[in-house]
Amino acid sequence: MHLFSFAAGVFTLLILPGPTNAMLALASQGLTVGRAVAMLLTVLSAYLAIVLAASGLAGSFLRNHPMVSHGVKLGSAAWVLYLAVRLWGIGSKGVETVRLRQLAVTTLLNPKALIIGLTMVPPAEEISGTVSIAILTSVVLAASTIWLSVGRIILGPEKQIPAFARRCGAATLVAFSATLTLSAVGG
């Protein structure tokens, strides 16, 4: 696999809407530089943890144990649904800040990381592990920064997320949860 095709493939997957990206967009409200850096490092660390584990160890295990793979999908779907319900239920009392722990768990359970680790990371014979990690790091940081920026542009500088944006975010998370559930149940 060529370096550009690996980077382009990973970017294409990571830029698509999903639970981590929805949380990043919603977290852009009242964002400081320090908090933005912390969020980017949280997402990067979570993606690297799963991608490296999946590409190095879990790939054959998950292929040989489909029930475990289905369980991971169902766990991810449950977490995303929980986030959607929380986001939908935030009342007029203000917006709950996206916590780094929530962002980390969401990213760790994001199936995009497994897809990258199991199907996109090129073999060491084609690209060294260091180069793969450097490309992945650059792409994760770029896509995450874009989603923080998109959230800032759409939601504006206000400290409160408009109800319409919260409801759209919650609906996106429910749709993603349903897709994961159907994928796990349907095999």
KOLSENU-871439 format. One record per residue: residue in three letters; x, y, z negated of N, C-alpha, C, O, CB in turn. Coordinates in Angstrom, 1 decimal. Atoms other than C-alpha are relative to their C-alpha. Glycine has a CB too. Layout:
<recs>
r_n_xx_n_yy_n_zz_ca_xx_ca_yy_ca_zz_c_xx_c_yy_c_zz_o_xx_o_yy_o_zz_cb_xx_cb_yy_cb_zz
Ala_X_Y_Z_X_Y_Z_X_Y_Z_X_Y_Z_X_Y_Z $
...
</recs>
This chain:
<recs>
r_n_xx_n_yy_n_zz_ca_xx_ca_yy_ca_zz_c_xx_c_yy_c_zz_o_xx_o_yy_o_zz_cb_xx_cb_yy_cb_zz
Met_0.8_-1.2_0.0_0.0_0.0_0.0_0.9_1.2_0.0_1.9_1.3_-0.8_-1.0_0.0_-1.2 $
His_-0.7_-1.2_-0.1_1.3_3.4_0.9_-0.3_0.9_-1.2_-1.4_0.9_-1.7_-0.3_0.7_1.4 $
Leu_0.2_-0.9_1.1_1.7_6.0_-1.8_-1.2_0.9_0.2_-2.0_1.1_-0.7_1.3_0.9_-0.2 $
Phe_1.1_-0.9_-0.3_-0.7_8.4_-0.1_-1.4_-0.7_-0.1_-2.3_-0.2_-0.7_0.1_0.7_1.3 $
Ser_1.3_0.7_0.0_-3.4_5.8_0.3_-0.4_-0.4_-1.4_-1.6_-0.4_-1.8_0.0_-1.3_0.9 $
Phe_0.3_0.3_1.4_-3.1_4.8_-3.4_-0.5_1.2_-0.7_-1.6_1.2_-1.3_1.3_-0.6_-0.7 $
Ala_0.5_-1.3_0.6_-3.4_8.4_-4.5_-1.3_0.4_0.5_-2.2_0.8_-0.3_1.1_1.1_0.3 $
Ala_1.3_-0.5_-0.6_-6.2_9.2_-2.1_-1.2_-0.9_-0.5_-2.3_-0.4_-0.8_0.0_-0.1_1.5 $
Gly_1.1_1.0_0.4_-8.2_6.0_-3.1_-0.3_0.3_-1.5_-1.5_0.3_-1.8_0.5_-1.4_0.1 $
Val_0.3_-0.2_1.4_-7.8_6.7_-6.8_-0.7_1.4_-0.2_-1.7_1.5_-1.0_1.3_0.0_-0.9 $
Phe_0.6_-1.3_0.1_-8.7_10.4_-6.4_-1.5_-0.1_0.5_-2.4_0.5_-0.2_0.7_1.0_0.9 $
Thr_1.4_0.1_-0.5_-11.8_9.5_-4.3_-0.9_-0.7_-1.1_-2.0_-0.2_-1.2_0.0_-0.8_1.3 $
Leu_0.8_0.6_1.0_-13.0_7.2_-7.1_-0.2_0.9_-1.2_-1.3_1.0_-1.7_0.7_-1.4_-0.4 $
Leu_0.1_-0.8_1.2_-12.2_9.5_-10.0_-0.8_1.3_0.2_-1.3_1.8_-0.8_1.4_0.3_-0.5 $
Ile_0.7_-1.3_-0.2_-13.8_12.6_-8.4_-1.5_-0.2_0.0_-2.2_0.7_-0.1_0.5_0.7_1.2 $
Leu_1.5_0.3_-0.1_-17.2_10.9_-8.1_-0.6_0.2_-1.4_0.1_0.0_-2.4_-0.2_-1.5_0.4 $
Pro_0.7_-0.2_1.3_-19.7_11.7_-10.8_0.0_-1.3_-0.8_-0.2_-2.4_-0.3_-1.4_0.5_0.1 $
Gly_0.0_1.1_0.9_-19.6_9.4_-13.8_-0.1_0.5_-1.4_-0.1_1.7_-1.6_1.2_-1.0_0.2 $
Pro_0.1_-0.4_1.4_-19.7_9.4_-17.6_1.1_0.9_-0.5_0.8_1.9_-1.2_-0.1_-1.2_-0.9 $
Thr_-1.1_-0.8_0.5_-16.3_10.8_-18.2_-0.1_1.4_0.6_0.1_2.4_0.0_1.4_-0.6_0.4 $
Asn_0.1_-1.3_-0.7_-16.7_13.5_-15.6_-1.2_0.9_-0.5_-1.1_2.1_-0.6_-0.2_-0.2_1.5 $
Ala_1.2_-0.8_0.5_-20.2_14.5_-16.9_0.4_0.6_-1.4_0.1_1.7_-1.7_-1.2_-1.0_-0.2 $
Met_-0.4_-0.5_1.3_-18.7_14.8_-20.4_1.0_1.2_0.1_0.9_2.2_-0.6_0.6_-1.1_-0.9 $
Leu_-1.0_-1.0_-0.2_-15.8_16.9_-19.1_-0.7_1.3_0.5_-0.4_2.4_0.0_1.0_-0.4_1.1 $
Ala_0.7_-1.1_-0.4_-18.2_19.2_-17.3_-0.8_0.7_-1.1_-0.8_1.9_-1.3_-1.0_-0.3_1.2 $
Leu_0.8_-0.5_1.1_-20.4_19.6_-20.3_0.9_0.6_-1.1_0.5_1.5_-1.8_-0.9_-1.1_-0.6 $
Ala_-1.0_-0.5_1.0_-17.3_20.2_-22.5_0.6_1.3_0.3_1.3_1.9_-0.5_1.0_-1.1_-0.3 $
Ser_-0.7_-1.2_-0.5_-16.3_23.2_-20.5_-0.6_1.2_-0.7_0.0_2.3_-0.6_-0.2_0.2_1.5 $
Gln_0.6_-1.1_0.7_-18.6_25.4_-22.6_0.9_0.5_-1.1_1.3_-0.3_-2.0_-1.4_-0.3_-0.6 $
Gly_-0.8_-0.5_1.1_-16.5_27.7_-24.8_1.4_-0.6_-0.1_2.0_-0.7_-1.2_-0.7_-0.1_-1.3 $
Leu_-1.2_0.8_0.0_-13.4_25.8_-23.8_1.2_0.9_-0.2_1.3_2.0_0.5_0.2_-0.8_1.3 $
Thr_-1.3_-0.7_0.2_-10.0_27.1_-25.0_1.1_-0.8_0.7_0.9_-1.9_1.1_0.4_0.2_-1.5 $
Val_-1.1_0.7_-0.6_-6.7_26.3_-23.4_0.5_-1.2_-0.8_0.7_-2.3_-0.2_1.2_1.0_0.3 $
Gly_-0.4_1.1_0.8_-5.7_24.1_-26.3_-0.9_-1.2_0.0_-0.5_-2.3_0.1_0.2_0.5_-1.4 $
Arg_1.0_1.0_-0.1_-8.9_22.2_-26.2_0.0_-0.7_1.3_-0.2_-1.9_1.5_-1.4_0.5_-0.4 $
Ala_0.0_0.6_-1.3_-8.7_21.7_-22.5_1.2_-0.9_0.2_1.1_-2.0_0.7_0.2_1.2_1.1 $
Val_-1.1_0.9_-0.1_-5.2_20.3_-22.8_-0.2_-1.3_-0.8_0.1_-2.4_-0.4_1.3_0.7_-0.6 $
Ala_0.4_1.1_0.8_-6.4_18.0_-25.6_-0.9_-1.0_0.7_-0.8_-2.2_0.7_-0.6_0.4_-1.3 $
Met_1.0_0.8_-0.8_-9.3_16.8_-23.4_0.7_-0.7_1.1_0.5_-1.9_1.4_-1.1_0.8_0.5 $
Leu_-0.8_0.6_-1.1_-7.0_16.2_-20.4_0.9_-1.1_-0.5_0.9_-2.2_0.1_0.8_1.0_0.7 $
Leu_-0.8_1.1_0.5_-4.6_14.2_-22.5_-0.7_-1.2_-0.5_-0.3_-2.3_-0.4_0.9_0.6_-1.1 $
Thr_0.9_1.1_0.5_-7.4_12.2_-24.1_-0.4_-0.9_1.2_-0.3_-2.1_1.2_-1.2_0.5_-0.7 $
Val_0.5_0.8_-1.2_-8.8_11.2_-20.6_1.2_-0.7_0.6_1.1_-1.9_0.9_-0.6_1.0_1.0 $
Leu_-1.2_0.6_-0.6_-5.3_10.5_-19.3_0.4_-1.2_-0.8_0.7_-2.3_-0.2_1.2_1.0_0.1 $
Ser_-0.4_1.1_0.9_-4.4_8.3_-22.3_-0.9_-1.2_0.1_-0.5_-2.3_0.2_0.1_0.4_-1.4 $
Ala_1.0_1.1_-0.1_-7.6_6.3_-22.1_0.1_-0.7_1.4_0.1_-1.9_1.4_-1.4_0.6_-0.2 $
Tyr_-0.1_0.7_-1.3_-7.3_5.7_-18.3_1.3_-0.8_0.1_1.2_-1.9_0.5_0.0_1.1_1.1 $
Leu_-1.2_0.8_-0.1_-3.7_4.7_-18.6_0.0_-1.3_-0.8_0.4_-2.3_-0.4_1.2_0.9_-0.5 $
Ala_0.1_1.2_0.9_-4.4_2.3_-21.5_-0.8_-1.1_0.8_-0.3_-2.3_0.8_-0.7_0.3_-1.3 $
Ile_0.8_1.0_-0.6_-7.1_0.5_-19.5_0.6_-0.5_1.3_0.6_-1.7_1.6_-1.4_0.5_0.3 $
Val_-0.5_0.4_-1.3_-5.5_0.6_-16.1_1.3_-0.9_-0.1_1.4_-1.9_0.5_0.4_1.3_0.8 $
Leu_-1.2_0.8_0.3_-2.2_-0.7_-17.4_-0.3_-1.4_-0.5_0.3_-2.4_-0.1_1.0_0.8_-0.9 $
Ala_0.4_1.3_0.6_-3.8_-3.4_-19.4_-0.7_-0.9_1.1_-0.4_-2.1_1.2_-1.0_0.2_-1.2 $
Ala_0.7_0.7_-1.0_-6.1_-4.4_-16.5_0.9_-0.5_1.1_0.9_-1.6_1.5_-1.1_0.8_0.6 $
Ser_-0.9_0.4_-1.1_-3.4_-4.4_-13.9_1.1_-1.0_-0.4_1.5_-1.8_0.4_0.7_1.2_0.6 $
Gly_-1.0_0.9_0.5_-0.9_-6.2_-16.1_-0.5_-1.3_-0.6_0.2_-2.4_-0.5_0.8_0.7_-0.9 $
Leu_0.4_1.1_0.8_-2.9_-8.6_-18.2_-1.4_-0.5_0.2_-1.6_-1.7_0.4_0.2_0.3_-1.4 $
Ala_1.4_0.4_0.1_-6.6_-8.6_-18.0_-0.6_-0.5_1.3_-1.6_-1.2_1.3_-0.8_1.1_-0.5 $
Gly_0.5_0.3_-1.3_-7.1_-9.1_-14.3_-0.4_-1.5_0.2_-1.6_-1.8_0.5_0.9_0.4_1.1 $
Ser_0.2_1.5_-0.1_-6.8_-12.9_-14.2_-1.0_-0.5_-1.1_-1.8_-1.4_-0.8_1.3_-0.8_0.0 $
Phe_0.9_0.4_1.0_-8.6_-13.2_-17.5_-1.4_0.3_0.3_-2.3_-0.5_0.1_0.4_0.6_-1.4 $
Leu_1.3_-0.4_-0.4_-11.6_-11.3_-16.4_-0.6_-0.7_1.2_-1.8_-1.0_1.2_-0.1_1.5_0.2 $
Arg_0.5_0.8_-1.2_-11.8_-13.1_-13.1_-0.3_-1.4_-0.4_-1.3_-2.0_0.1_1.1_-0.1_1.1 $
Asn_0.2_1.4_0.5_-11.6_-16.5_-15.0_-1.1_-0.1_-1.0_-1.6_-1.2_-1.3_1.2_-0.6_-0.5 $
His_1.0_0.0_1.0_-14.1_-15.4_-17.6_-1.1_1.1_0.3_-1.1_2.1_-0.3_0.6_0.3_-1.4 $
Pro_0.9_-1.1_-0.4_-17.0_-13.6_-15.9_-1.0_0.4_-1.1_-1.5_1.6_-1.0_-0.8_-0.6_1.2 $
Met_0.9_-0.4_1.1_-19.1_-13.6_-19.1_0.6_1.2_-0.8_-0.1_2.1_-1.2_-0.3_-1.1_-0.9 $
Val_-0.7_-1.0_0.7_-16.5_-11.4_-20.7_-0.1_1.3_0.8_-0.3_2.4_0.3_1.5_-0.3_-0.3 $
Ser_0.1_-1.1_-0.9_-16.5_-9.1_-17.7_-1.4_0.6_0.0_-1.6_1.8_-0.1_0.3_-0.4_1.5 $
His_1.3_-0.5_0.1_-20.3_-8.9_-17.9_-0.3_0.7_-1.3_-1.0_1.7_-1.4_-1.0_-1.1_0.2 $
Gly_0.1_-0.6_1.3_-20.1_-8.1_-21.6_0.6_1.4_-0.1_0.1_2.3_-0.7_0.7_-0.9_-1.1 $
Val_-0.6_-1.4_-0.1_-17.7_-5.2_-20.9_-0.9_0.9_0.7_-1.0_2.1_0.3_1.4_-0.1_0.7 $
Lys_0.9_-0.9_-0.7_-20.1_-3.8_-18.4_-1.2_0.3_-0.8_-1.6_1.5_-0.8_-0.5_-0.7_1.3 $
Leu_1.2_-0.2_0.9_-23.1_-4.2_-20.8_0.4_1.0_-1.1_-0.4_1.9_-1.5_-0.6_-1.3_-0.5 $
Gly_-0.4_-0.9_1.1_-21.1_-2.5_-23.6_0.2_1.4_0.5_-0.2_2.4_-0.1_1.4_-0.5_-0.6 $
Ser_-0.1_-1.3_-0.7_-20.2_0.3_-21.2_-1.3_0.7_0.2_-1.5_1.8_0.0_0.8_-0.1_1.3 $
Ala_1.3_-0.5_-0.3_-23.8_0.7_-20.2_-0.7_0.5_-1.2_-1.3_1.5_-1.2_-0.9_-1.1_0.7 $
Ala_0.6_-0.4_1.3_-25.0_0.8_-23.8_0.6_1.3_-0.5_-0.1_2.2_-1.0_0.2_-1.1_-1.0 $
Trp_-0.7_-1.2_0.5_-22.4_3.5_-24.7_-0.5_1.2_0.8_-0.8_2.3_0.3_1.5_-0.1_0.1 $
Val_0.5_-1.1_-0.9_-23.4_5.6_-21.7_-1.4_0.4_-0.2_-1.8_1.6_-0.2_0.2_-0.4_1.5 $
Leu_1.4_-0.3_0.3_-27.1_5.3_-22.5_-0.1_0.7_-1.3_-0.9_1.6_-1.4_-0.8_-1.4_0.0 $
Tyr_0.0_-0.7_1.3_-26.4_6.3_-26.1_0.4_1.5_0.2_-0.2_2.4_-0.3_1.0_-0.7_-0.9 $
Leu_-0.4_-1.3_-0.3_-24.6_9.4_-24.8_-1.1_0.8_0.7_-1.3_2.0_0.4_1.3_0.1_0.9 $
Ala_1.1_-0.6_-0.7_-27.5_10.2_-22.5_-1.1_0.4_-0.9_-1.7_1.5_-0.9_-0.6_-0.9_1.1 $
Val_1.0_-0.3_1.0_-30.0_10.0_-25.3_0.4_1.1_-0.9_-0.4_2.0_-1.2_-0.3_-1.3_-0.9 $
Arg_-0.5_-1.1_0.8_-27.9_12.2_-27.5_0.0_1.3_0.7_-0.4_2.4_0.2_1.4_-0.3_-0.5 $
Leu_0.0_-1.2_-0.8_-27.5_14.7_-24.7_-1.4_0.5_0.2_-1.6_1.7_0.2_0.7_-0.2_1.3 $
Trp_1.4_-0.4_-0.3_-31.2_14.7_-23.9_-0.6_0.6_-1.3_-1.4_1.6_-1.2_-0.8_-1.2_0.5 $
Gly_0.7_-0.3_1.2_-32.2_15.1_-27.5_0.5_1.3_-0.7_0.0_1.7_-1.8_0.1_-1.1_-1.0 $
Ile_-0.5_-1.2_0.7_-30.1_18.2_-28.4_-1.1_1.1_0.2_-1.5_1.4_1.3_1.3_0.4_0.7 $
Gly_1.1_-1.0_0.0_-32.7_20.8_-29.4_0.5_1.4_0.2_1.7_1.6_0.6_-0.7_-0.1_-1.3 $
Ser_-0.3_-1.4_-0.2_-32.7_24.5_-29.4_1.0_0.5_-1.1_1.4_1.7_-1.0_-1.2_0.8_0.0 $
Lys_-0.9_-0.4_1.1_-30.4_24.6_-32.5_1.4_0.2_0.5_2.2_0.6_-0.3_-0.1_-1.0_-1.1 $
Gly_-1.3_-0.1_-0.6_-27.4_24.6_-30.2_0.5_-1.2_0.6_-0.1_-2.3_0.5_0.9_0.5_-1.1 $
Val_-0.6_1.1_-0.7_-25.1_22.4_-28.3_1.0_-0.7_-0.9_1.9_0.0_-1.5_0.6_0.4_1.3 $
Glu_-0.9_0.8_0.7_-23.2_19.6_-29.9_1.3_0.0_0.8_1.3_-0.2_2.0_-0.5_-1.4_-0.3 $
Thr_-1.3_0.0_-0.7_-19.5_19.9_-29.0_0.4_-1.4_0.4_0.2_-2.4_-0.4_1.1_0.7_-0.8 $
Val_-0.5_1.3_-0.4_-18.1_17.0_-27.0_1.3_-0.3_-0.8_2.2_0.5_-0.8_0.3_-0.1_1.6 $
Arg_-1.2_0.4_0.8_-15.7_15.3_-29.4_1.0_-0.8_0.8_0.6_-1.5_1.7_-0.5_-0.8_-1.3 $
Leu_-1.0_0.8_-0.7_-12.4_13.9_-28.3_-0.2_-1.5_-0.2_0.1_-2.2_0.8_1.4_0.4_-0.6 $
Arg_0.2_1.4_0.2_-13.3_10.6_-29.8_-1.1_-0.5_1.0_-0.9_-1.6_1.5_-0.5_-0.3_-1.5 $
Gln_1.0_0.4_-1.0_-16.5_10.4_-27.7_0.6_0.0_1.4_0.3_-1.0_2.2_-1.2_1.0_-0.1 $
Leu_-0.6_-0.1_-1.3_-14.5_11.4_-24.6_0.9_-1.2_0.2_0.9_-1.8_1.2_0.7_1.3_0.2 $
Ala_-0.9_1.1_-0.1_-11.9_8.7_-25.4_-0.8_-1.3_0.2_-0.4_-2.1_1.1_0.9_-0.1_-1.2 $
Val_0.8_1.3_-0.1_-14.5_5.9_-25.9_-0.6_-0.1_1.3_-0.7_-1.1_1.9_-1.0_-0.1_-1.2 $
Thr_0.7_0.0_-1.3_-16.4_6.9_-22.8_1.0_-0.3_1.1_0.6_-1.1_2.0_-0.6_1.4_0.2 $
Thr_-0.9_0.3_-1.1_-13.3_6.9_-20.7_0.6_-1.5_-0.1_0.8_-2.1_0.9_1.2_1.0_-0.1 $
Leu_-0.4_1.4_0.2_-12.1_3.6_-22.2_-1.0_-1.0_0.5_-0.6_-2.1_1.0_0.3_-0.3_-1.5 $
Leu_1.0_0.8_-0.5_-15.4_2.1_-21.3_-0.4_0.2_1.4_-1.3_-0.4_2.0_-1.2_0.1_-0.9 $
Asn_0.4_-0.4_-1.4_-15.6_3.7_-17.9_0.5_-1.1_1.0_1.7_-1.4_1.0_0.7_1.4_0.4 $
Pro_-0.4_1.0_-1.0_-15.6_1.0_-15.2_1.0_0.4_1.1_1.6_-0.4_1.7_-1.2_-0.6_0.6 $
Lys_-0.9_-0.5_-1.0_-13.6_3.2_-12.9_1.5_-0.4_-0.4_2.2_-0.8_0.5_0.0_1.5_0.1 $
Ala_-1.3_0.4_0.4_-10.5_2.4_-15.0_0.3_-1.5_0.3_1.4_-1.8_0.8_0.2_0.2_-1.5 $
Leu_-0.2_1.5_-0.4_-11.0_-1.4_-14.5_0.1_-0.1_1.5_0.9_-0.9_1.9_-1.2_-0.8_-0.6 $
Ile_-0.1_0.1_-1.5_-11.6_-0.9_-10.8_1.4_0.4_0.4_2.0_-0.3_1.3_-1.1_0.9_0.7 $
Ile_-1.4_-0.4_-0.4_-8.3_1.0_-10.5_1.0_-1.1_-0.4_1.8_-1.5_0.4_0.3_1.3_-0.7 $
Gly_-1.0_0.9_0.5_-6.4_-1.5_-12.6_-0.1_-1.4_0.7_0.9_-2.0_0.9_-0.2_-0.2_-1.5 $
Leu_0.2_1.3_-0.6_-7.9_-4.6_-11.0_0.1_-0.1_1.5_0.5_-1.1_2.1_-1.3_-0.6_-0.4 $
Thr_0.0_0.0_-1.5_-8.1_-3.6_-7.4_0.9_1.0_0.7_1.1_0.8_1.9_-1.4_0.1_0.4 $
Met_-0.6_-1.0_-0.7_-6.2_-0.5_-6.6_1.5_0.2_-0.3_2.3_0.7_0.6_-0.6_1.3_-0.3 $
Val_-1.4_-0.2_0.3_-2.8_-0.5_-8.4_0.8_-1.0_0.9_0.6_-2.2_0.9_0.3_-0.3_-1.5 $
Pro_-0.8_0.8_-0.9_-0.3_-1.7_-5.8_1.0_-0.9_-0.8_1.4_-0.6_-1.9_0.8_0.9_1.0 $
Pro_-1.0_0.9_0.6_2.0_-4.7_-6.6_1.3_0.7_-0.2_1.7_1.6_0.6_0.1_-1.3_0.8 $
Ala_-1.3_-0.6_0.2_5.4_-3.8_-8.0_0.9_-0.2_1.1_1.9_0.6_1.3_0.6_-0.7_-1.3 $
Glu_-0.9_0.1_-1.2_7.0_-5.1_-4.8_-0.2_1.1_1.0_0.7_1.4_1.7_-0.3_-1.4_0.6 $
Glu_0.3_-1.1_-0.9_5.3_-2.3_-2.9_0.4_1.4_-0.6_1.0_2.2_0.1_-1.4_0.0_0.4 $
Ile_-0.2_-1.3_0.7_5.5_0.6_-5.4_0.5_-0.3_-1.4_-0.2_-1.1_-2.1_-1.2_1.0_0.1 $
Ser_-0.5_0.2_1.3_7.5_0.7_-8.6_-1.1_0.4_-1.0_-1.9_1.3_-0.8_1.3_0.7_-0.3 $
Gly_0.9_-0.3_1.0_5.5_0.8_-11.8_0.0_1.5_-0.5_-1.0_2.1_-0.7_0.2_-0.9_-1.2 $
Thr_-0.2_-1.4_0.4_6.9_4.2_-12.7_-0.6_0.9_1.0_-1.3_1.9_0.6_1.5_0.3_-0.1 $
Val_0.6_-0.9_-1.0_5.8_5.7_-9.4_-1.5_-0.1_-0.1_-2.2_0.9_0.1_0.5_-0.4_1.4 $
Ser_1.5_0.2_0.1_2.3_4.1_-9.8_-0.6_0.8_-1.1_-1.6_1.5_-1.0_-0.3_-1.4_-0.1 $
Ile_0.4_-0.7_1.2_2.0_5.6_-13.3_0.0_1.5_0.3_-0.9_2.3_-0.1_0.8_-0.3_-1.2 $
Ala_-0.1_-1.4_-0.3_3.2_9.0_-12.0_-1.1_0.5_0.9_-1.7_1.6_0.7_1.4_0.3_0.6 $
Ile_1.1_-0.3_-0.9_0.7_9.0_-9.2_-1.4_0.0_-0.7_-2.2_1.0_-0.6_-0.1_-0.9_1.2 $
Leu_1.2_0.1_0.8_-2.1_7.9_-11.5_-0.2_1.2_-0.9_-1.3_1.8_-1.0_-0.1_-1.3_-0.8 $
Thr_0.0_-1.2_0.9_-1.2_10.6_-14.0_-0.4_1.2_0.7_-1.3_2.0_0.2_1.3_0.1_-0.7 $
Ser_0.3_-1.2_-0.8_-1.3_13.3_-11.4_-1.4_0.0_0.5_-2.1_1.1_0.4_1.0_0.1_1.2 $
Val_1.4_0.0_-0.6_-4.6_12.2_-9.9_-1.0_0.1_-1.2_-2.0_0.8_-1.0_-0.2_-1.3_0.7 $
Val_0.9_-0.2_1.1_-6.3_11.8_-13.3_-0.1_1.4_-0.5_-1.2_2.0_-0.7_0.4_-1.0_-1.2 $
Leu_0.0_-1.4_0.5_-5.2_15.2_-14.4_-0.7_1.0_1.0_-1.4_1.9_0.6_1.4_0.5_-0.3 $
Ala_0.7_-0.9_-1.0_-6.3_16.8_-11.1_-1.5_-0.2_0.0_-2.2_0.8_0.0_0.6_-0.4_1.4 $
Ala_1.4_0.2_-0.1_-9.7_15.2_-11.0_-0.7_0.5_-1.3_-1.8_1.1_-1.2_-0.3_-1.5_0.1 $
Ser_0.5_-0.4_1.3_-10.3_15.9_-14.7_-0.1_1.6_-0.1_-1.0_2.1_-0.6_0.8_-0.5_-1.2 $
Thr_0.0_-1.5_0.0_-9.3_19.6_-14.3_-1.1_0.5_0.9_-1.7_1.5_0.6_1.4_0.5_0.5 $
Ile_1.1_-0.4_-1.0_-11.7_19.9_-11.3_-1.3_-0.1_-0.7_-2.1_0.8_-0.6_0.0_-0.9_1.2 $
Trp_1.3_0.1_0.7_-14.6_18.6_-13.5_-0.1_1.0_-1.1_-1.2_1.5_-1.3_-0.1_-1.4_-0.5 $
Leu_0.0_-1.1_1.0_-13.7_21.0_-16.3_-0.4_1.3_0.7_-1.2_2.1_0.2_1.3_0.1_-0.8 $
Ser_0.2_-1.3_-0.8_-13.7_23.8_-13.7_-1.4_0.0_0.5_-2.1_1.1_0.5_1.0_0.1_1.1 $
Val_1.4_0.1_-0.5_-17.0_22.6_-12.1_-1.0_0.3_-1.1_-1.9_1.1_-0.9_-0.3_-1.4_0.6 $
Gly_0.9_-0.2_1.1_-18.6_22.6_-15.5_0.0_1.5_-0.4_-1.1_2.1_-0.6_0.4_-0.8_-1.2 $
Arg_-0.2_-1.4_0.3_-17.3_26.1_-16.2_-0.7_0.9_1.0_-1.4_1.9_0.6_1.5_0.4_-0.1 $
Ile_0.6_-0.8_-1.1_-18.5_27.4_-12.8_-1.6_-0.1_-0.1_-2.3_0.9_0.0_0.5_-0.4_1.3 $
Ile_1.5_0.3_-0.1_-22.0_25.8_-13.0_-0.6_0.5_-1.3_-1.7_1.2_-1.3_-0.3_-1.5_0.1 $
Leu_0.6_-0.3_1.3_-22.6_26.4_-16.7_0.3_1.4_-0.5_-0.4_2.0_-1.3_0.4_-1.0_-1.1 $
Gly_-0.4_-1.4_0.3_-20.9_29.8_-17.0_0.7_0.0_-1.4_1.0_-1.0_-2.0_-1.2_0.8_-0.1 $
Pro_-0.8_-0.2_1.3_-19.1_31.2_-20.1_-0.8_-0.1_-1.3_-0.3_0.0_-2.4_0.7_1.2_0.1 $
Glu_0.9_0.1_1.2_-22.1_30.8_-22.5_0.5_-1.1_-0.9_1.1_-2.1_-0.5_-1.4_-0.1_0.4 $
Lys_-0.3_1.1_1.0_-21.7_28.8_-25.6_-1.1_-1.0_-0.1_-0.9_-2.1_-0.8_0.2_0.7_-1.4 $
Gln_1.1_1.0_0.0_-24.9_27.0_-25.0_-0.3_-0.5_1.4_-0.4_0.3_2.4_-1.3_0.6_-0.6 $
Ile_0.3_0.6_-1.3_-25.6_24.6_-22.2_-1.5_0.1_0.3_-2.3_-0.2_-0.6_0.4_-1.5_0.0 $
Pro_1.4_-0.1_-0.4_-28.9_25.4_-20.4_-0.7_-1.4_-0.1_-0.1_-2.4_0.3_-0.2_0.6_1.3 $
Ala_0.7_1.2_0.1_-31.6_22.8_-21.0_0.0_-0.8_1.3_0.1_-2.0_1.3_-1.4_0.3_-0.5 $
Phe_0.0_0.7_-1.3_-31.8_22.0_-17.3_1.3_-0.7_0.3_1.2_-1.9_0.7_-0.3_1.1_1.1 $
Ala_-1.3_0.7_-0.2_-28.1_21.2_-17.2_0.2_-1.2_-0.9_0.7_-2.2_-0.5_1.2_1.0_-0.2 $
Arg_-0.1_1.1_0.9_-28.3_19.0_-20.2_-0.9_-1.2_0.5_-0.4_-2.3_0.4_-0.5_0.4_-1.4 $
Arg_0.9_1.1_-0.5_-31.3_17.1_-18.8_0.6_-0.6_1.3_0.5_-1.9_1.4_-1.4_0.6_0.3 $
Cys_-0.6_0.5_-1.2_-29.5_16.7_-15.4_1.2_-0.9_-0.4_1.3_-2.0_0.2_0.4_1.1_0.9 $
Gly_-1.1_0.8_0.4_-26.4_15.4_-17.2_-0.5_-1.3_-0.7_0.1_-2.3_-0.4_0.8_0.8_-1.0 $
Ala_0.6_1.2_0.6_-28.5_13.0_-19.3_-0.6_-0.9_1.0_-0.4_-2.2_0.9_-1.1_0.4_-1.0 $
Ala_0.5_0.8_-1.1_-30.3_11.8_-16.2_1.1_-0.7_0.8_1.0_-1.9_1.2_-0.9_0.8_1.0 $
Thr_-1.1_0.6_-0.7_-27.0_11.2_-14.5_0.6_-1.2_-0.8_0.9_-2.2_-0.2_1.1_1.0_0.3 $
Leu_-0.6_1.0_0.8_-25.7_9.2_-17.4_-1.0_-1.2_-0.1_-0.5_-2.4_-0.1_0.2_0.5_-1.5 $
Val_1.0_1.1_0.0_-29.0_7.1_-17.5_0.2_-0.8_1.3_0.1_-2.0_1.3_-1.4_0.5_-0.2 $
Ala_-0.1_0.7_-1.3_-28.6_6.3_-13.8_1.3_-0.8_0.0_1.3_-1.9_0.5_0.0_1.0_1.1 $
Phe_-1.2_0.7_0.1_-25.0_5.3_-14.4_-0.1_-1.2_-0.9_0.4_-2.3_-0.5_1.2_0.9_-0.5 $
Ser_0.2_1.1_0.9_-26.0_3.1_-17.3_-0.8_-1.1_0.6_-0.5_-2.3_0.5_-0.7_0.5_-1.3 $
Ala_0.8_1.0_-0.7_-28.7_1.4_-15.2_0.8_-0.7_1.0_0.6_-1.9_1.2_-1.2_0.7_0.6 $
Thr_-0.9_0.6_-1.1_-26.2_0.8_-12.4_0.9_-1.1_-0.7_1.1_-2.2_-0.1_0.8_1.0_0.7 $
Leu_-0.9_1.0_0.7_-23.8_-0.9_-14.9_-0.8_-1.2_-0.5_-0.3_-2.3_-0.4_0.7_0.7_-1.2 $
Thr_0.8_1.2_0.5_-26.6_-3.0_-16.4_-0.4_-0.9_1.1_-0.2_-2.1_1.0_-1.2_0.6_-0.7 $
Leu_0.4_0.9_-1.2_-27.8_-4.2_-13.0_1.2_-0.7_0.5_1.1_-1.9_0.9_-0.6_0.9_1.1 $
Ser_-1.2_0.7_-0.5_-24.2_-5.0_-12.0_0.3_-1.1_-0.9_0.8_-2.2_-0.5_1.1_1.0_0.0 $
Ala_-0.3_1.0_0.9_-23.7_-7.0_-15.2_-1.0_-1.2_0.1_-0.6_-2.4_0.1_0.1_0.5_-1.4 $
Val_1.1_1.0_-0.1_-27.1_-8.8_-15.0_0.0_-0.7_1.3_-0.3_-1.9_1.4_-1.3_0.6_-0.4 $
Gly_0.1_0.5_-1.3_-27.0_-9.3_-11.3_1.2_-0.8_0.4_1.2_-1.5_1.4_-0.2_1.1_1.0 $
Gly_-1.2_0.8_-0.3_-23.5_-10.8_-11.4_0.9_0.7_0.8_2.0_0.2_1.2_-0.4_-1.3_0.7 $
</recs>
